[in-house]
Amino acid sequence: MCVFFLFVRLESEFIEKIVEDVLNKLHDMSSSHTTGLFGIDVRVKKVESLLNMESQDVLIVGIWGMGGIGKTTIAEAVCNKVRSRFEGIFFANFRQELEPGSMADLQRSFLSQLLGQEILNMGSLSFRDSFVRERLRRKKVFILLDDVDDLMPLEEWKDLLDGRHSSFGLGSKVLITSRDKQVLNNIVDETYEVERLNYEEALQLFSSKALKNCIPTIDHRDSIKRIASHVQGNPLALIVLGSSLYGKSPEEWYSALNKLALNSRIENALRISYNGLDQEQRSIFLDIAHFFRGFEQNQATRILDGFYGRPVIFDISTLIDKCLITTSRNMLEIHDLLQEMAFSIVRAESKFSGKRSRLCHFTDVVHVLEENKVKVEVFRYLSFLCSDILTKRFHICSKVDVLSTLYYCLFILYSCLTGN
């Protein structure tokens, strides 16, 4: 009789395991975790490919991109899709967790999630503790470290990550998201650069938020195309703007387009990388956003070298690593939202355009110079730009306003300097 009950119990446990395994596999096959996230499935597959999920290797993959581009969303979608394959899951947003707490708190959370709450009852344990390392080495784990933009906090984790093949069980995977490519270069095996949504994906995402199930009018269609083009495939901007415009008139849609970069959620996401720069790097970023978009990189670098009195190639490289600017065919480029953020930062310096450090609009330049109310700093910027562009880049300037502004600036500068 005892043998019979033992057999029934073992059979029951075996069936339960089979059912659990089938349900987990069905969950992995399901796309419910990405419903409504247009274009995400193809990006999730690319990250999965880099993680090489079928391999027994312990791999670290970085996800890199500008604020609002979808790094966290992609990482969480990957985690949700593959979680059933692992014995332990750890997820933490580094920047948010470390603001109110400490690294020790984060380490305790890591140990309790992967090794169980009882591990904390054994006293103060660190990643270097042989008991901890031995326990971790036996478990196949998935670790997601989100929003890691500073190498310093990772120093405590360095031994664990550098020695990953002996730190975690076979087949363990680590995902790290960051806005700073240099942070990832020091840690990861592979890096996935998040691609912007293409035009069709952007249209679908924005429409799903702004229109819900409504059919767009002709006016709406025109605004949707303009907005999708303007935000250049940034999902956060599309979601925030789309949600805020639901039920609004086409006129309100058009008006909102001009205030897109001033939305607090979008601006906060974009400002994080900017706030992480030193003072001079911030200044160089503002220079590029105002004056050097579309410039050949070497020429822009030479002008800035002269203005700052030192080589700035490292600073420009830092701006690229932090996704604040990009290069295409050796030309400096910047996302429209980031350029608008730069304009907003300078406008906030003073309500009087003549007291700002930079002028970005033709009408502001004319007004300030005609009124002779310009800061010395503006004269310095204008003199460098005028002399270089008019003497060395004249042949590629095609916009009448640009040429008119430069000639006008040069004339006024000459008049001021000569006392006329």
Buried (B, 14 or more C-beta within 10 A) or exposed (E): EEEEEEEEEEEEEEEEEEEEEEEEEEBBEEEEBBEEBBBBEEBBEBBBEBBBBEEEBBBBBBBBBBBBBBBBBBBBBBBBBBBBBBEBBBBBBBBEBBEEEEBEEBBBBBBBBBBEEEBBEEEEBEBEBEEBBEBBBEBBBBBBBBBBBBEEBBEBBEBBBEEBEEBBBEBBBBBBBBBBBBBBEEBBBBBBEBBBBEEEBBBBBBBBBBBEEEEBEEEBEBBBBEBBEBBBBBBBBBBBBBEBBEEEEBEEBBEBBEEBBEBEBBBEBBBBBBEBBEEEBBBBBBBBBBBBBEBBBEBBBBBBEEBBEEEBEEBBEBBBBBBBBBEEEEBBBBBBBBBBBBBBBBBEEEEEBBBBBBBBEBEBBBBBBEEEEBBEEBBEBBBBBBBBBBEEBEEEEEEEEEBEBBEBBBEBBEEEEEEE
